[in-house]
Each structure stands twice: as C-alpha cells, then as structure tokens.
Amino acid sequence: MASKEITGVIVSDKMNKSVVVAVERQIRDALYGKTQRRTSKFLAHNEQDAKVGDRVAIAEARPMSARKRWVVTRVVEKAKQI
C-alpha cells in the first residue's frame, strides 16, 4: 500500500533533523455552506535540508518519536528570499 503524501509549509525548523509542517485544508459548513480554513501541524523528519517558508511534500512513515510520524520527501517550492 502506498503511503499517503500531503503538502504543506514549514513553520519551524529549530530542531535537529525535524521540522513542523502546517497543512491547510478547506471545510464546508454543513448548515450554512460557508467555507473555513483549518490548519493541522505535523512533525516531520527532515533530511532534505528544507527551511522555514518552503512548501514541502510529506509522507507517512514509521513512528520515529512520540509525535513524529511523517518524513519530508521533497521540496515543492523554495521560500522567497528577501
């Protein structure tokens, strides 16, 4: 079975070989129909040398720690340099 892959933006890279990836999705209210943005944060193992602001693809992996169950597979888009 292929592992699930999702894309998100790195919001923190303060840890060694770990990053926090924020994944945003839109849900629709059942009664009123208004769409809302919801954000989930995932801890991911980072061997790709990705930095804050990069859009990355993460895939499910074996549990590496108490909260880290994802791994960065590729950098989709680099962050813009100011």
Residue frames as a rotation matrix with the C-alpha (Angstrom) as fourth column:
MET 1
0.577 0.817 0.000 0.00
0.817 -0.577 0.000 0.00
0.000 0.000 -1.000 0.00
ALA 2
-0.199 -0.640 0.742 1.36
0.584 -0.686 -0.435 3.41
0.787 0.347 0.510 -0.96
SER 3
-0.426 0.001 -0.905 1.89
0.855 -0.327 -0.403 5.85
-0.296 -0.945 0.139 1.87
LYS 4
0.656 0.745 0.120 -0.24
0.754 -0.638 -0.158 8.99
-0.041 0.194 -0.980 1.99
GLU 5
-0.548 -0.834 0.062 1.50
0.836 -0.544 0.077 12.17
-0.031 0.094 0.995 0.80
ILE 6
0.678 0.732 -0.068 0.37
0.733 -0.680 -0.017 15.72
-0.059 -0.038 -0.998 1.59
THR 7
-0.238 -0.753 0.614 1.88
0.691 -0.575 -0.438 19.16
0.683 0.320 0.657 1.01
GLY 8
0.791 0.443 -0.421 2.33
0.611 -0.544 0.575 21.97
0.026 -0.712 -0.701 3.50
VAL 9
0.468 -0.601 0.648 4.54
-0.134 -0.773 -0.621 24.88
0.873 0.204 -0.442 4.55
ILE 10
-0.087 -0.594 -0.800 7.36
0.838 0.390 -0.381 24.61
0.538 -0.704 0.464 7.09
VAL 11
0.704 0.410 0.580 6.65
0.039 -0.838 0.545 26.89
0.709 -0.361 -0.606 10.05
SER 12
0.688 -0.538 0.486 9.54
-0.679 -0.243 0.692 25.86
-0.255 -0.807 -0.533 12.34
ASP 13
0.692 -0.534 -0.486 12.96
0.068 0.718 -0.692 24.26
0.719 0.446 0.534 11.85
LYS 14
0.403 -0.509 0.761 14.51
-0.847 -0.522 0.099 24.86
0.346 -0.685 -0.641 15.28
MET 15
0.684 -0.092 0.724 15.02
-0.395 0.787 0.474 21.13
-0.613 -0.610 0.502 15.97
ASN 16
-0.477 -0.868 -0.136 17.78
-0.694 0.277 0.664 18.83
-0.539 0.411 -0.735 14.71
LYS 17
-0.993 0.002 -0.117 16.56
-0.084 0.678 0.730 16.92
0.081 0.735 -0.673 11.62
SER 18
-0.362 0.930 -0.065 12.91
0.899 0.330 -0.287 17.76
-0.245 -0.163 -0.956 12.42
VAL 19
-0.968 0.161 0.194 10.51
-0.081 -0.928 0.362 20.39
0.238 0.335 0.912 11.11
VAL 20
-0.407 0.910 -0.073 6.94
0.315 0.065 -0.947 21.46
-0.857 -0.409 -0.313 11.85
VAL 21
-0.965 0.140 0.221 4.77
0.199 -0.151 0.968 21.43
0.169 0.978 0.118 8.71
ALA 22
-0.469 0.855 -0.223 1.44
-0.232 -0.362 -0.903 23.30
-0.852 -0.371 0.368 8.63
VAL 23
-0.897 0.289 0.333 -1.11
0.433 0.433 0.790 21.71
0.084 0.854 -0.514 6.29
GLU 24
-0.669 0.676 -0.308 -4.11
-0.461 -0.703 -0.542 23.85
-0.583 -0.221 0.782 5.40
ARG 25
-0.819 0.503 0.277 -7.45
0.565 0.620 0.544 22.49
0.102 0.602 -0.792 4.20
GLN 26
-0.740 0.660 0.132 -10.87
-0.646 -0.751 0.135 23.95
0.188 0.014 0.982 3.50
ILE 27
-0.806 0.591 -0.035 -14.02
0.574 0.766 -0.289 22.54
-0.144 -0.253 -0.957 5.03
ARG 28
-0.641 0.679 0.358 -17.58
-0.160 -0.575 0.803 23.49
0.751 0.457 0.477 4.25
ASP 29
-0.804 0.436 0.405 -20.13
-0.480 -0.072 -0.874 24.20
-0.352 -0.897 0.267 6.98
ALA 30
-0.861 0.459 0.220 -22.91
0.503 0.833 0.231 21.63
-0.077 0.309 -0.948 6.75
LEU 31
0.011 0.953 -0.304 -25.75
0.814 -0.185 -0.551 24.04
-0.581 -0.241 -0.777 7.54
TYR 32
0.524 0.227 -0.821 -24.69
0.006 -0.965 -0.263 27.41
-0.852 0.133 -0.507 6.12
GLY 33
0.827 -0.166 0.537 -22.30
0.560 0.325 -0.762 26.36
-0.048 0.931 0.362 3.36
LYS 34
0.817 -0.576 0.043 -19.54
-0.572 -0.817 -0.077 28.81
0.080 0.038 -0.996 4.32
THR 35
0.605 -0.684 -0.408 -16.01
0.404 0.705 -0.583 27.51
0.686 0.188 0.703 3.74
GLN 36
0.885 -0.379 0.269 -13.47
-0.433 -0.461 0.775 27.70
-0.170 -0.802 -0.572 6.55
ARG 37
0.267 -0.877 -0.400 -9.71
-0.392 0.280 -0.876 27.17
0.881 0.390 -0.269 6.56
ARG 38
0.958 -0.035 0.284 -8.39
-0.246 0.408 0.879 24.67
-0.147 -0.912 0.382 9.08
THR 39
0.231 -0.955 -0.185 -4.70
-0.738 -0.048 -0.673 24.11
0.634 0.292 -0.716 9.81
SER 40
0.998 -0.064 -0.015 -3.06
0.060 0.795 0.604 20.95
-0.027 -0.604 0.797 11.11
LYS 41
0.343 -0.938 0.044 0.56
-0.929 -0.345 -0.131 20.84
0.138 0.004 -0.990 12.26
PHE 42
0.983 -0.101 -0.150 2.70
0.101 0.995 -0.006 17.74
0.150 -0.009 0.989 11.75
LEU 43
0.342 -0.934 0.106 6.22
-0.639 -0.148 0.755 16.98
-0.689 -0.326 -0.647 12.99
ALA 44
0.997 -0.013 -0.076 8.29
-0.054 0.590 -0.806 15.57
0.055 0.807 0.587 10.13
HIS 45
0.346 -0.927 0.146 11.79
0.451 0.301 0.841 14.12
-0.823 -0.224 0.522 9.77
ASN 46
0.948 -0.008 -0.317 13.89
-0.233 -0.695 -0.680 16.42
-0.215 0.719 -0.661 7.57
GLU 47
0.158 -0.921 0.357 16.88
0.529 0.385 0.757 15.04
-0.834 0.069 0.548 5.64
GLN 48
0.383 0.107 0.917 16.19
0.918 -0.156 -0.365 17.32
0.103 0.982 -0.158 2.62
ASP 49
-0.654 -0.643 -0.399 17.67
0.712 -0.701 -0.038 20.46
-0.255 -0.310 0.916 4.26
ALA 50
-0.015 0.755 0.656 14.36
0.676 -0.476 0.563 22.35
0.737 0.452 -0.503 3.95
LYS 51
-0.923 -0.356 -0.147 13.98
0.363 -0.676 -0.641 25.71
0.129 -0.645 0.753 5.70
VAL 52
-0.333 0.819 -0.468 11.14
0.471 -0.285 -0.835 27.83
-0.817 -0.498 -0.291 7.11
GLY 53
-0.027 0.453 -0.891 8.74
-0.577 -0.735 -0.356 29.01
-0.816 0.505 0.282 4.40
ASP 54
-0.852 -0.299 -0.431 9.46
-0.524 0.466 0.713 26.15
-0.013 0.833 -0.553 1.98
ARG 55
0.375 0.927 0.011 6.48
-0.908 0.370 -0.194 24.24
-0.184 0.063 0.981 0.60
VAL 56
-0.724 -0.690 0.006 7.24
-0.687 0.722 0.075 20.54
-0.055 0.050 -0.997 1.06
ALA 57
0.310 0.725 -0.615 5.62
-0.601 0.651 0.465 17.17
0.737 0.225 0.637 0.46
ILE 58
-0.517 -0.424 0.743 5.48
-0.847 0.377 -0.374 14.88
-0.121 -0.823 -0.555 3.49
ALA 59
-0.010 0.461 -0.887 4.66
-0.462 0.785 0.413 11.17
0.887 0.414 0.205 3.57
GLU 60
0.783 0.345 0.518 3.55
-0.619 0.350 0.703 8.83
0.062 -0.871 0.487 6.34
ALA 61
-0.130 -0.862 -0.490 6.35
-0.459 0.491 -0.741 6.78
0.879 0.129 -0.459 7.90
ARG 62
0.110 0.089 -0.990 7.04
0.676 0.724 0.140 4.59
0.729 -0.684 0.019 10.88
PRO 63
0.968 0.236 0.088 6.91
0.092 -0.657 0.748 6.31
0.234 -0.716 -0.658 14.29
MET 64
0.111 -0.990 0.089 10.30
0.370 -0.042 -0.928 7.95
0.922 0.136 0.362 14.92
SER 65
-0.952 -0.294 0.086 9.41
0.021 -0.342 -0.940 9.55
0.306 -0.893 0.331 18.25
ALA 66
-0.644 0.736 -0.207 6.37
0.473 0.171 -0.864 10.26
-0.601 -0.655 -0.458 20.39
ARG 67
0.252 0.788 -0.562 4.93
0.003 -0.582 -0.813 12.80
-0.968 0.203 -0.149 17.91
LYS 68
-0.205 -0.449 -0.870 6.99
-0.836 -0.382 0.394 12.38
-0.509 0.808 -0.297 14.71
ARG 69
-0.013 0.300 0.954 5.33
0.205 0.934 -0.291 10.08
-0.979 0.192 -0.074 12.16
TRP 70
0.951 0.295 0.087 5.97
0.164 -0.248 -0.955 11.89
-0.260 0.923 -0.285 8.86
VAL 71
-0.079 -0.995 0.061 9.04
0.593 0.002 0.805 12.36
-0.801 0.100 0.590 6.66
VAL 72
0.361 0.105 -0.927 9.84
-0.505 -0.814 -0.289 15.16
-0.784 0.572 -0.240 4.19
THR 73
0.422 -0.146 0.895 10.02
0.593 0.791 -0.151 13.54
-0.686 0.594 0.420 0.74
ARG 74
-0.266 -0.515 0.815 10.71
0.942 -0.318 0.106 16.56
0.205 0.796 0.570 -1.49
VAL 75
-0.476 0.079 -0.876 10.78
0.256 -0.940 -0.224 20.35
-0.841 -0.331 0.428 -1.57
VAL 76
0.238 0.684 0.689 7.98
0.919 0.071 -0.388 21.51
-0.315 0.726 -0.612 -3.86
GLU 77
0.550 -0.020 0.835 8.81
0.408 -0.866 -0.290 25.23
0.728 0.500 -0.468 -3.74
LYS 78
-0.405 -0.771 -0.491 11.59
0.868 -0.156 -0.471 27.14
0.287 -0.617 0.733 -2.03
ALA 79
0.441 0.516 -0.734 10.81
0.755 -0.655 -0.007 30.14
-0.485 -0.551 -0.679 0.16
LYS 80
0.640 -0.180 0.747 11.32
0.456 -0.693 -0.558 33.56
0.618 0.698 -0.361 -1.40
GLN 81
-0.184 -0.795 -0.578 14.47
0.982 -0.175 -0.072 35.33
-0.044 -0.581 0.813 -0.21
ILE 82
0.860 0.503 -0.087 14.06
0.506 -0.862 0.016 38.93
-0.067 -0.058 -0.996 0.91
